[in-house]
Amino acid sequence: MAAIATVASAADVAPVTHEQILAALRDPINSTGNIADAVDEATGARGWMSADMKPIFDTKIVGRAATALMRPVLRNDTRKYQNHLLEILDQAEPGSVLVYVMQDGLEIAAMGNLMATTAKVRGLEGAVIDGAVRDITEIRQIGLPVWSRRVSPATSVGRMVSVDKQIPVLCGGVMVHPGDYIVADADGAVVVPQASAAQVVALLKAYADKETKMVPIIEETKSMLKALERYNRY
């Protein structure tokens, strides 16, 4: 069987604009499954977040990451901490995806209805939370797409404090840098590193070309193996 790689290296890939990357990642033909495959092939590392990163309603988002990190704090800690979580909510560019990480706080809500309202009116694409979300009935009504690892009524106030914003964070088992592309849908969330985005887009086109040719063979022969013998999608 032929070699797995369909695009030899990043050096072989033509430059693409930010808008072209967004368009390719939004294209319905490019599922998060195919995007995860392309990140695997382009980087040698996984891009898919933990399987418990789930949406509160079924939709697809694509945007660049704006990150913030929180950590636990003792209730008797009376020091004043800068609220990076809310700062990045106010400062992120329209179309951004908020990536909030609640360090050691998986069941603590990083977002509720007021933050979701702010994100919606500011034109943010959505949020991906390594932690919990609350007020999901209201957030569904607001229409802000949110992925989280838990749903919980527990507030972060008095339990968590901000560490920093626009820094690399480990979210759902994947390192996310500010500006990386986040793609999320009903199947889960995937991180496309900025440095590999052009190669990922090229791989997605190669996958789509192969799959388009494989479908009629499968329909005719009723066999995926016969299609793979010719086009080697995997």
C-alpha positions in Angstrom: 0.0 0.0 0.0 1.2 3.5 -0.7 2.8 5.7 2.0 0.4 7.5 4.3 1.6 11.0 3.8 -0.3 13.1 1.2 1.6 16.3 1.7 5.4 15.8 2.2 6.2 18.8 4.4 5.3 22.4 5.2 7.9 23.5 2.7 5.9 22.0 -0.1 2.7 23.9 0.8 1.7 27.2 -0.8 1.1 30.1 1.5 -2.5 30.7 2.5 -4.2 33.7 4.1 -6.0 33.8 7.5 -9.3 34.1 5.6 -8.5 31.1 3.5 -7.6 29.0 6.5 -10.9 30.0 8.2 -12.9 29.2 5.1 -11.3 25.8 4.8 -11.8 24.9 8.4 -15.5 26.1 8.2 -16.2 24.0 5.1 -18.8 21.3 6.0 -16.8 18.8 4.0 -13.9 19.2 6.6 -15.2 17.4 9.7 -13.4 17.7 13.0 -12.4 14.1 12.4 -10.6 15.0 9.2 -9.1 18.1 10.8 -7.8 16.0 13.7 -6.3 13.5 11.2 -4.6 16.4 9.3 -3.1 17.8 12.6 -1.8 14.4 13.5 -0.2 14.1 10.1 1.2 17.6 9.9 2.6 17.8 13.4 3.0 14.3 14.6 1.0 15.1 17.7 -2.7 15.0 18.6 -4.8 18.1 18.1 -8.1 16.7 19.5 -9.1 17.7 23.0 -10.4 15.3 25.7 -13.4 13.3 24.7 -15.4 14.9 27.5 -15.1 18.3 25.9 -18.8 18.6 24.9 -21.0 21.4 23.4 -24.1 22.7 25.2 -25.8 22.8 21.8 -25.1 21.4 18.3 -23.2 23.8 16.1 -19.7 24.4 14.6 -17.3 27.2 15.5 -14.0 28.2 14.0 -11.8 31.0 15.3 -8.5 31.9 16.8 -7.8 31.2 20.5 -7.8 33.9 23.1 -6.6 32.2 26.3 -6.8 32.7 30.1 -5.8 30.5 33.0 -7.2 30.2 36.5 -5.9 28.3 39.6 -7.3 27.4 43.0 -7.1 29.8 45.9 -7.6 29.4 49.6 -10.8 31.1 50.9 -8.8 33.0 53.5 -6.5 34.5 50.8 -7.6 38.2 50.9 -5.0 39.4 48.3 -6.4 41.2 45.2 -5.8 39.4 41.9 -6.1 40.9 38.4 -9.1 39.4 36.6 -7.5 38.2 33.4 -10.5 36.0 32.6 -12.8 39.1 32.3 -10.0 41.2 30.7 -9.6 38.8 27.8 -13.4 38.6 27.5 -13.4 42.4 26.9 -10.2 42.5 24.8 -10.5 39.5 22.4 -11.0 40.3 18.8 -14.4 39.6 17.3 -14.5 36.1 15.9 -12.1 34.8 18.6 -12.7 31.6 20.6 -12.2 32.0 24.3 -10.1 29.2 25.7 -10.5 29.1 29.5 -8.5 26.7 31.6 -9.5 26.0 35.3 -6.4 24.4 36.7 -7.4 21.7 39.1 -10.9 23.0 38.9 -12.7 20.7 36.5 -16.1 21.1 38.2 -15.8 24.9 38.7 -17.7 27.1 36.2 -15.6 29.5 34.2 -18.6 31.0 32.5 -22.3 31.8 33.2 -25.0 33.9 31.6 -23.4 37.3 32.1 -20.1 36.4 30.6 -21.9 34.6 27.7 -23.9 37.8 27.1 -20.7 39.8 27.0 -19.1 37.4 24.5 -22.2 37.4 22.3 -22.6 41.1 22.0 -18.8 41.5 21.4 -19.1 39.1 18.4 -16.9 36.4 19.8 -17.2 33.0 18.1 -17.6 30.9 21.2 -15.8 29.4 24.2 -13.9 26.2 25.0 -13.5 25.5 28.7 -11.3 23.1 30.5 -13.6 23.2 33.5 -17.3 23.7 33.8 -20.0 26.0 32.5 -23.2 27.0 34.2 -26.5 28.8 33.3 -26.7 26.6 30.2 -30.4 27.2 29.6 -29.8 30.9 29.5 -26.6 30.5 27.4 -28.6 28.5 24.9 -31.1 31.3 24.7 -28.3 33.8 24.3 -26.9 31.6 21.5 -23.3 31.5 22.4 -21.6 28.2 21.5 -19.8 26.8 24.5 -17.8 23.5 24.8 -16.8 22.4 28.3 -15.7 19.3 30.2 -18.4 19.6 32.8 -21.7 21.4 33.6 -21.7 22.6 37.2 -23.4 25.3 39.3 -20.2 25.9 41.3 -18.9 29.5 41.1 -15.3 30.3 40.7 -15.6 33.3 43.1 -13.7 32.5 46.3 -12.3 29.2 44.7 -10.2 30.3 41.8 -8.1 33.3 40.8 -6.7 34.4 37.5 -3.1 33.5 36.7 -2.6 35.2 33.3 -4.0 35.8 29.8 -2.8 35.2 26.3 -0.4 32.6 27.4 0.0 28.9 26.2 -2.4 26.7 28.2 -3.0 23.0 28.4 -6.7 22.6 27.5 -8.3 19.2 27.2 -4.9 17.6 27.0 -3.7 19.8 24.1 -1.4 22.8 24.3 -3.1 25.9 22.9 -1.2 29.0 22.0 -2.9 32.4 21.6 -3.8 32.7 17.9 -4.0 28.9 17.2 -7.1 27.9 15.3 -9.9 26.2 17.3 -12.5 24.1 15.5 -15.3 22.5 17.5 -18.6 20.8 16.6 -20.8 17.9 17.8 -17.8 15.5 17.7 -15.5 17.6 19.9 -12.8 20.3 19.7 -9.6 20.3 17.7 -6.6 22.7 17.9 -4.8 23.6 14.7 -1.5 25.2 15.5 -0.8 28.4 13.6 2.5 27.2 12.3 0.9 24.1 10.7 -2.4 25.6 9.5 -1.3 25.9 5.8 -0.2 22.3 5.8 -3.4 21.2 7.5 -5.5 23.0 4.9 -3.5 21.3 2.1 -4.0 17.9 3.7 -7.7 18.5 4.1 -8.0 19.1 0.4 -6.1 15.9 -0.4 -8.4 14.0 2.0 -11.5 15.5 0.4 -10.3 14.7 -3.1 -9.7 11.1 -2.1 -13.0 10.6 -0.3 -15.0 12.1 -3.2 -13.4 9.5 -5.5 -13.9 6.7 -2.9 -17.6 7.1 -2.3 -18.8 5.9 -5.8 -16.4 2.9 -5.5 -17.9 2.0 -2.2 -21.4 2.3 -3.5 -20.6 0.2 -6.5 -18.5 -2.5 -4.9 -20.1 -2.4 -1.4 -16.5 -2.6 0.0 -14.4 0.0 1.7 -11.3 -2.2 1.3 -11.6 -2.0 -2.5 -11.7 1.8 -2.4 -8.7 1.9 0.0 -6.7 -0.3 -2.4 -7.0 2.4 -5.0 -6.9 5.6 -3.0 -5.4 4.8 0.4 -7.3 7.4 2.4 -5.7 5.9 5.6 
